[in-house]
Amino acid sequence: MELARTRNTEEVVISLARAAENKKAEDIVILKIGELLRICDYFLIMTSTSPPQADTLIETIREEAKRRSINVFKSSISKSNDWILLDLGDIVVHIFSKEGREYYQLDRLWKDAPVLKVE
């Protein structure tokens, strides 16, 4: 089920961010990308400190999505394992290694996007 582009999407992306935070993801940022990029509403960006933690974050995101009856439509892992992408329709999750986060600088690329604060 793809999310309707509503406040519900915001609630879901916040719950995904909190789940990642509980698994010690670092530098979590939610960008409201929908006005700049029409393929989704939000980018959820985070950094993992190790490959095992990245695997845990993938599983955590998948579990939280399933709990909310949301499909992960596609996942992709770069050849160097520096960038993992999970496509949830209106939300795209990016899990980077520290090196990958510095190299790709997705936060800087989309610096004009408003940042959603997680309270």
ZAKE-606543 format. One record per atom (N, C-alpha, C): x negated, z, y; residue in three letters; atom name. Coordinates in pm, whole numbers, plus 50000, padded with zeros to 5 digits. Example, Ala and Ser with C-alpha at 12.3 -4.5 7.8 and 13.67 -1.06 7.14 Angstrom:
% residues 2
+-------+-------+-------+------+------+
|  east |    up | north | code | site |
+-------+-------+-------+------+------+
| 48681 | 50780 | 49431 |  ALA |    N |
| 48770 | 50780 | 49550 |  ALA |   CA |
| 48680 | 50780 | 49670 |  ALA |    C |
| 48715 | 50708 | 49775 |  SER |    N |
| 48633 | 50714 | 49894 |  SER |   CA |
| 48710 | 50787 | 50003 |  SER |    C |
+-------+-------+-------+------+------+
END
This chain:
% residues 119
+-------+-------+-------+------+------+
|  east |    up | north | code | site |
+-------+-------+-------+------+------+
| 49916 | 50000 | 49883 |  MET |    N |
| 50000 | 50000 | 50000 |  MET |   CA |
| 49912 | 50000 | 50123 |  MET |    C |
| 49927 | 49902 | 50209 |  GLU |    N |
| 49852 | 49898 | 50333 |  GLU |   CA |
| 49923 | 49986 | 50434 |  GLU |    C |
| 49844 | 50056 | 50513 |  LEU |    N |
| 49903 | 50145 | 50612 |  LEU |   CA |
| 49969 | 50067 | 50724 |  LEU |    C |
| 50082 | 50116 | 50769 |  ALA |    N |
| 50141 | 50061 | 50890 |  ALA |   CA |
| 50051 | 50104 | 51006 |  ALA |    C |
| 50040 | 50021 | 51106 |  ARG |    N |
| 49954 | 50056 | 51220 |  ARG |   CA |
| 50028 | 50152 | 51310 |  ARG |    C |
| 50024 | 50277 | 51270 |  THR |    N |
| 50097 | 50383 | 51338 |  THR |   CA |
| 50010 | 50506 | 51349 |  THR |    C |
| 50070 | 50612 | 51399 |  ARG |    N |
| 50000 | 50741 | 51407 |  ARG |   CA |
| 49958 | 50786 | 51267 |  ARG |    C |
| 50032 | 50746 | 51164 |  ASN |    N |
| 49996 | 50781 | 51028 |  ASN |   CA |
| 49854 | 50735 | 50995 |  ASN |    C |
| 49815 | 50620 | 51043 |  THR |    N |
| 49680 | 50570 | 51018 |  THR |   CA |
| 49577 | 50665 | 51079 |  THR |    C |
| 49606 | 50714 | 51197 |  GLU |    N |
| 49516 | 50809 | 51263 |  GLU |   CA |
| 49504 | 50938 | 51180 |  GLU |    C |
| 49614 | 50986 | 51130 |  GLU |    N |
| 49612 | 51107 | 51047 |  GLU |   CA |
| 49529 | 51084 | 50921 |  GLU |    C |
| 49542 | 50968 | 50861 |  VAL |    N |
| 49468 | 50936 | 50739 |  VAL |   CA |
| 49318 | 50929 | 50768 |  VAL |    C |
| 49278 | 50860 | 50872 |  VAL |    N |
| 49135 | 50846 | 50901 |  VAL |   CA |
| 49074 | 50983 | 50932 |  VAL |    C |
| 49149 | 51069 | 50997 |  ILE |    N |
| 49101 | 51206 | 51023 |  ILE |   CA |
| 49087 | 51283 | 50892 |  ILE |    C |
| 49183 | 51267 | 50801 |  SER |    N |
| 49172 | 51338 | 50672 |  SER |   CA |
| 49053 | 51286 | 50591 |  SER |    C |
| 49025 | 51157 | 50599 |  LEU |    N |
| 48908 | 51101 | 50531 |  LEU |   CA |
| 48780 | 51157 | 50590 |  LEU |    C |
| 48775 | 51167 | 50722 |  ALA |    N |
| 48658 | 51222 | 50790 |  ALA |   CA |
| 48636 | 51368 | 50751 |  ALA |    C |
| 48742 | 51444 | 50745 |  ARG |    N |
| 48731 | 51586 | 50706 |  ARG |   CA |
| 48684 | 51599 | 50561 |  ARG |    C |
| 48735 | 51513 | 50473 |  ALA |    N |
| 48692 | 51516 | 50333 |  ALA |   CA |
| 48543 | 51486 | 50323 |  ALA |    C |
| 48495 | 51388 | 50400 |  ALA |    N |
| 48353 | 51354 | 50401 |  ALA |   CA |
| 48270 | 51469 | 50459 |  ALA |    C |
| 48322 | 51531 | 50562 |  GLU |    N |
| 48254 | 51644 | 50624 |  GLU |   CA |
| 48239 | 51759 | 50522 |  GLU |    C |
| 48340 | 51780 | 50441 |  ASN |    N |
| 48334 | 51885 | 50338 |  ASN |   CA |
| 48227 | 51857 | 50233 |  ASN |    C |
| 48189 | 51730 | 50221 |  LYS |    N |
| 48082 | 51691 | 50127 |  LYS |   CA |
| 47949 | 51672 | 50200 |  LYS |    C |
| 47942 | 51726 | 50321 |  LYS |    N |
| 47817 | 51731 | 50400 |  LYS |   CA |
| 47769 | 51596 | 50452 |  LYS |    C |
| 47861 | 51500 | 50472 |  ALA |    N |
| 47823 | 51376 | 50539 |  ALA |   CA |
| 47776 | 51413 | 50680 |  ALA |    C |
| 47683 | 51336 | 50732 |  GLU |    N |
| 47628 | 51363 | 50865 |  GLU |   CA |
| 47674 | 51258 | 50965 |  GLU |    C |
| 47669 | 51296 | 51092 |  ASP |    N |
| 47696 | 51204 | 51204 |  ASP |   CA |
| 47825 | 51124 | 51184 |  ASP |    C |
| 47933 | 51191 | 51154 |  ILE |    N |
| 48061 | 51124 | 51130 |  ILE |   CA |
| 48120 | 51080 | 51263 |  ILE |    C |
| 48156 | 50953 | 51270 |  VAL |    N |
| 48215 | 50895 | 51391 |  VAL |   CA |
| 48336 | 50812 | 51349 |  VAL |    C |
| 48445 | 50827 | 51425 |  ILE |    N |
| 48563 | 50742 | 51404 |  ILE |   CA |
| 48578 | 50656 | 51528 |  ILE |    C |
| 48570 | 50525 | 51511 |  LEU |    N |
| 48588 | 50431 | 51621 |  LEU |   CA |
| 48726 | 50368 | 51612 |  LEU |    C |
| 48798 | 50370 | 51724 |  LYS |    N |
| 48928 | 50302 | 51731 |  LYS |   CA |
| 48899 | 50156 | 51766 |  LYS |    C |
| 48882 | 50078 | 51663 |  ILE |    N |
| 48829 | 49943 | 51676 |  ILE |   CA |
| 48938 | 49836 | 51692 |  ILE |    C |
| 49063 | 49875 | 51670 |  GLY |    N |
| 49174 | 49780 | 51662 |  GLY |   CA |
| 49192 | 49688 | 51781 |  GLY |    C |
| 49162 | 49734 | 51901 |  GLU |    N |
| 49179 | 49650 | 52020 |  GLU |   CA |
| 49065 | 49550 | 52035 |  GLU |    C |
| 48952 | 49577 | 51971 |  LEU |    N |
| 48835 | 49490 | 51982 |  LEU |   CA |
| 48821 | 49397 | 51862 |  LEU |    C |
| 48870 | 49443 | 51748 |  LEU |    N |
| 48856 | 49369 | 51623 |  LEU |   CA |
| 48988 | 49379 | 51549 |  LEU |    C |
| 49057 | 49273 | 51537 |  ARG |    N |
| 49195 | 49276 | 51487 |  ARG |   CA |
| 49208 | 49289 | 51334 |  ARG |    C |
| 49099 | 49299 | 51263 |  ILE |    N |
| 49111 | 49308 | 51116 |  ILE |   CA |
| 49142 | 49448 | 51066 |  ILE |    C |
| 49119 | 49549 | 51150 |  CYS |    N |
| 49151 | 49687 | 51111 |  CYS |   CA |
| 49170 | 49770 | 51238 |  CYS |    C |
| 49216 | 49893 | 51220 |  ASP |    N |
| 49237 | 49982 | 51333 |  ASP |   CA |
| 49120 | 50076 | 51358 |  ASP |    C |
| 49056 | 50121 | 51249 |  TYR |    N |
| 48952 | 50222 | 51261 |  TYR |   CA |
| 48832 | 50190 | 51175 |  TYR |    C |
| 48713 | 50224 | 51228 |  PHE |    N |
| 48591 | 50233 | 51150 |  PHE |   CA |
| 48562 | 50381 | 51135 |  PHE |    C |
| 48541 | 50425 | 51013 |  LEU |    N |
| 48493 | 50560 | 50985 |  LEU |   CA |
| 48348 | 50543 | 50940 |  LEU |    C |
| 48255 | 50595 | 51021 |  ILE |    N |
| 48112 | 50575 | 50998 |  ILE |   CA |
| 48050 | 50712 | 50969 |  ILE |    C |
| 47962 | 50714 | 50870 |  MET |    N |
| 47895 | 50840 | 50835 |  MET |   CA |
| 47759 | 50810 | 50774 |  MET |    C |
| 47677 | 50914 | 50765 |  THR |    N |
| 47545 | 50902 | 50707 |  THR |   CA |
| 47536 | 50994 | 50585 |  THR |    C |
| 47480 | 50941 | 50476 |  SER |    N |
| 47452 | 51023 | 50359 |  SER |   CA |
| 47301 | 51052 | 50357 |  SER |    C |
| 47266 | 51163 | 50299 |  THR |    N |
| 47125 | 51203 | 50297 |  THR |   CA |
| 47052 | 51162 | 50170 |  THR |    C |
| 47127 | 51113 | 50070 |  SER |    N |
| 47065 | 51073 | 49943 |  SER |   CA |
| 47161 | 50983 | 49866 |  SER |    C |
| 47110 | 50906 | 49771 |  PRO |    N |
| 47199 | 50824 | 49687 |  PRO |   CA |
| 47304 | 50906 | 49611 |  PRO |    C |
| 47269 | 51022 | 49554 |  PRO |    N |
| 47374 | 51101 | 49487 |  PRO |   CA |
| 47484 | 51146 | 49585 |  PRO |    C |
| 47444 | 51183 | 49706 |  GLN |    N |
| 47546 | 51221 | 49805 |  GLN |   CA |
| 47632 | 51101 | 49841 |  GLN |    C |
| 47574 | 50983 | 49853 |  ALA |    N |
| 47651 | 50862 | 49882 |  ALA |   CA |
| 47755 | 50839 | 49773 |  ALA |    C |
| 47715 | 50857 | 49647 |  ASP |    N |
| 47809 | 50843 | 49536 |  ASP |   CA |
| 47923 | 50945 | 49548 |  ASP |    C |
| 47889 | 51067 | 49585 |  THR |    N |
| 47990 | 51172 | 49604 |  THR |   CA |
| 48085 | 51135 | 49717 |  THR |    C |
| 48031 | 51081 | 49825 |  LEU |    N |
| 48116 | 51040 | 49938 |  LEU |   CA |
| 48210 | 50927 | 49899 |  LEU |    C |
| 48160 | 50832 | 49821 |  ILE |    N |
| 48246 | 50722 | 49774 |  ILE |   CA |
| 48362 | 50780 | 49694 |  ILE |    C |
| 48330 | 50866 | 49600 |  GLU |    N |
| 48434 | 50926 | 49516 |  GLU |   CA |
| 48531 | 51010 | 49598 |  GLU |    C |
| 48480 | 51083 | 49694 |  THR |    N |
| 48565 | 51167 | 49779 |  THR |   CA |
| 48662 | 51082 | 49861 |  THR |    C |
| 48612 | 50973 | 49918 |  ILE |    N |
| 48698 | 50883 | 49997 |  ILE |   CA |
| 48803 | 50821 | 49906 |  ILE |    C |
| 48763 | 50776 | 49788 |  ARG |    N |
| 48858 | 50717 | 49693 |  ARG |   CA |
| 48965 | 50819 | 49652 |  ARG |    C |
| 48926 | 50942 | 49626 |  GLU |    N |
| 49022 | 51045 | 49586 |  GLU |   CA |
| 49120 | 51076 | 49698 |  GLU |    C |
| 49069 | 51089 | 49820 |  GLU |    N |
| 49157 | 51119 | 49934 |  GLU |   CA |
| 49252 | 51002 | 49959 |  GLU |    C |
| 49203 | 50880 | 49947 |  ALA |    N |
| 49290 | 50763 | 49963 |  ALA |   CA |
| 49398 | 50762 | 49856 |  ALA |    C |
| 49359 | 50787 | 49733 |  LYS |    N |
| 49456 | 50789 | 49622 |  LYS |   CA |
| 49561 | 50897 | 49643 |  LYS |    C |
| 49516 | 51014 | 49690 |  ARG |    N |
| 49608 | 51125 | 49717 |  ARG |   CA |
| 49714 | 51085 | 49819 |  ARG |    C |
| 49677 | 50994 | 49907 |  ARG |    N |
| 49769 | 50947 | 50012 |  ARG |   CA |
| 49833 | 50812 | 49976 |  ARG |    C |
| 49818 | 50771 | 49851 |  SER |    N |
| 49875 | 50645 | 49800 |  SER |   CA |
| 49824 | 50523 | 49876 |  SER |    C |
| 49696 | 50523 | 49905 |  ILE |    N |
| 49633 | 50411 | 49976 |  ILE |   CA |
| 49532 | 50347 | 49881 |  ILE |    C |
| 49535 | 50216 | 49874 |  ASN |    N |
| 49442 | 50142 | 49790 |  ASN |   CA |
| 49309 | 50120 | 49860 |  ASN |    C |
| 49201 | 50124 | 49784 |  VAL |    N |
| 49074 | 50074 | 49832 |  VAL |   CA |
| 49070 | 49929 | 49787 |  VAL |    C |
| 49085 | 49838 | 49882 |  PHE |    N |
| 49097 | 49696 | 49850 |  PHE |   CA |
| 48966 | 49635 | 49802 |  PHE |    C |
| 48857 | 49681 | 49862 |  LYS |    N |
| 48728 | 49623 | 49827 |  LYS |   CA |
| 48620 | 49725 | 49860 |  LYS |    C |
| 48515 | 49722 | 49781 |  SER |    N |
| 48397 | 49802 | 49814 |  SER |   CA |
| 48276 | 49712 | 49801 |  SER |    C |
| 48176 | 49743 | 49880 |  SER |    N |
| 48056 | 49661 | 49880 |  SER |   CA |
| 47936 | 49751 | 49907 |  SER |    C |
| 47828 | 49725 | 49836 |  ILE |    N |
| 47705 | 49801 | 49854 |  ILE |   CA |
| 47593 | 49701 | 49881 |  ILE |    C |
| 47518 | 49725 | 49989 |  SER |    N |
| 47407 | 49636 | 50021 |  SER |   CA |
| 47302 | 49642 | 49910 |  SER |    C |
| 47224 | 49538 | 49900 |  LYS |    N |
| 47120 | 49533 | 49795 |  LYS |   CA |
| 47023 | 49649 | 49806 |  LYS |    C |
| 46999 | 49695 | 49926 |  SER |    N |
| 46905 | 49805 | 49946 |  SER |   CA |
| 46973 | 49942 | 49937 |  SER |    C |
| 47103 | 49944 | 49913 |  ASN |    N |
| 47182 | 50068 | 49906 |  ASN |   CA |
| 47184 | 50144 | 50039 |  ASN |    C |
| 47155 | 50076 | 50149 |  ASP |    N |
| 47155 | 50140 | 50280 |  ASP |   CA |
| 47291 | 50140 | 50347 |  ASP |    C |
| 47384 | 50057 | 50297 |  TRP |    N |
| 47514 | 50043 | 50361 |  TRP |   CA |
| 47620 | 50022 | 50254 |  TRP |    C |
| 47715 | 50111 | 50252 |  ILE |    N |
| 47828 | 50102 | 50159 |  ILE |   CA |
| 47953 | 50085 | 50242 |  ILE |    C |
| 48037 | 49991 | 50204 |  LEU |    N |
| 48159 | 49964 | 50278 |  LEU |   CA |
| 48278 | 49980 | 50185 |  LEU |    C |
| 48379 | 50053 | 50230 |  LEU |    N |
| 48505 | 50068 | 50157 |  LEU |   CA |
| 48617 | 50018 | 50247 |  LEU |    C |
| 48691 | 49919 | 50202 |  ASP |    N |
| 48799 | 49859 | 50280 |  ASP |   CA |
| 48932 | 49918 | 50235 |  ASP |    C |
| 48995 | 49993 | 50324 |  LEU |    N |
| 49124 | 50055 | 50297 |  LEU |   CA |
| 49235 | 49987 | 50377 |  LEU |    C |
| 49213 | 49865 | 50418 |  GLY |    N |
| 49313 | 49793 | 50497 |  GLY |   CA |
| 49294 | 49821 | 50645 |  GLY |    C |
| 49370 | 49913 | 50699 |  ASP |    N |
| 49363 | 49945 | 50841 |  ASP |   CA |
| 49244 | 50034 | 50875 |  ASP |    C |
| 49175 | 50083 | 50774 |  ILE |    N |
| 49056 | 50168 | 50792 |  ILE |   CA |
| 48943 | 50108 | 50709 |  ILE |    C |
| 48826 | 50095 | 50772 |  VAL |    N |
| 48707 | 50051 | 50699 |  VAL |   CA |
| 48605 | 50164 | 50709 |  VAL |    C |
| 48561 | 50211 | 50593 |  VAL |    N |
| 48466 | 50322 | 50585 |  VAL |   CA |
| 48326 | 50264 | 50564 |  VAL |    C |
| 48232 | 50312 | 50646 |  HIS |    N |
| 48093 | 50270 | 50636 |  HIS |   CA |
| 48010 | 50394 | 50605 |  HIS |    C |
| 47941 | 50392 | 50491 |  ILE |    N |
| 47852 | 50502 | 50452 |  ILE |   CA |
| 47710 | 50446 | 50455 |  ILE |    C |
| 47629 | 50503 | 50542 |  PHE |    N |
| 47492 | 50455 | 50560 |  PHE |   CA |
| 47392 | 50558 | 50510 |  PHE |    C |
| 47276 | 50510 | 50465 |  SER |    N |
| 47160 | 50597 | 50453 |  SER |   CA |
| 47110 | 50618 | 50597 |  SER |    C |
| 47021 | 50712 | 50617 |  LYS |    N |
| 46966 | 50733 | 50752 |  LYS |   CA |
| 46897 | 50607 | 50802 |  LYS |    C |
| 46821 | 50544 | 50715 |  GLU |    N |
| 46749 | 50422 | 50754 |  GLU |   CA |
| 46846 | 50309 | 50785 |  GLU |    C |
| 46949 | 50296 | 50703 |  GLY |    N |
| 47049 | 50191 | 50726 |  GLY |   CA |
| 47125 | 50212 | 50856 |  GLY |    C |
| 47156 | 50335 | 50887 |  ARG |    N |
| 47228 | 50366 | 51011 |  ARG |   CA |
| 47143 | 50327 | 51131 |  ARG |    C |
| 47015 | 50357 | 51125 |  GLU |    N |
| 46925 | 50319 | 51235 |  GLU |   CA |
| 46907 | 50168 | 51244 |  GLU |    C |
| 46897 | 50103 | 51130 |  TYR |    N |
| 46873 | 49958 | 51129 |  TYR |   CA |
| 46994 | 49879 | 51179 |  TYR |    C |
| 47112 | 49909 | 51126 |  TYR |    N |
| 47230 | 49830 | 51159 |  TYR |   CA |
| 47293 | 49870 | 51292 |  TYR |    C |
| 47278 | 49994 | 51333 |  GLN |    N |
| 47327 | 50044 | 51462 |  GLN |   CA |
| 47471 | 50002 | 51491 |  GLN |    C |
| 47557 | 50022 | 51393 |  LEU |    N |
| 47698 | 49985 | 51407 |  LEU |   CA |
| 47763 | 50058 | 51525 |  LEU |    C |
| 47725 | 50183 | 51545 |  ASP |    N |
| 47778 | 50259 | 51658 |  ASP |   CA |
| 47748 | 50190 | 51790 |  ASP |    C |
| 47625 | 50139 | 51803 |  ARG |    N |
| 47585 | 50071 | 51927 |  ARG |   CA |
| 47653 | 49935 | 51939 |  ARG |    C |
| 47664 | 49864 | 51828 |  LEU |    N |
| 47727 | 49732 | 51828 |  LEU |   CA |
| 47871 | 49741 | 51880 |  LEU |    C |
| 47942 | 49847 | 51842 |  TRP |    N |
| 48082 | 49865 | 51882 |  TRP |   CA |
| 48096 | 49978 | 51986 |  TRP |    C |
| 47999 | 49991 | 52075 |  LYS |    N |
| 47996 | 50099 | 52173 |  LYS |   CA |
| 48116 | 50098 | 52268 |  LYS |    C |
| 48182 | 49985 | 52283 |  ASP |    N |
| 48298 | 49976 | 52372 |  ASP |   CA |
| 48426 | 50031 | 52308 |  ASP |    C |
| 48421 | 50059 | 52180 |  ALA |    N |
| 48538 | 50111 | 52110 |  ALA |   CA |
| 48557 | 50260 | 52144 |  ALA |    C |
| 48680 | 50301 | 52170 |  PRO |    N |
| 48704 | 50444 | 52193 |  PRO |   CA |
| 48673 | 50524 | 52067 |  PRO |    C |
| 48624 | 50644 | 52086 |  VAL |    N |
| 48591 | 50734 | 51975 |  VAL |   CA |
| 48707 | 50832 | 51958 |  VAL |    C |
| 48752 | 50845 | 51834 |  LEU |    N |
| 48858 | 50939 | 51801 |  LEU |   CA |
| 48793 | 51072 | 51767 |  LEU |    C |
| 48831 | 51176 | 51837 |  LYS |    N |
| 48776 | 51310 | 51814 |  LYS |   CA |
| 48850 | 51376 | 51701 |  LYS |    C |
| 48773 | 51441 | 51613 |  VAL |    N |
| 48832 | 51519 | 51504 |  VAL |   CA |
| 48822 | 51666 | 51543 |  VAL |    C |
| 48936 | 51729 | 51554 |  GLU |    N |
| 48938 | 51870 | 51595 |  GLU |   CA |
| 48931 | 51962 | 51476 |  GLU |    C |
+-------+-------+-------+------+------+
END
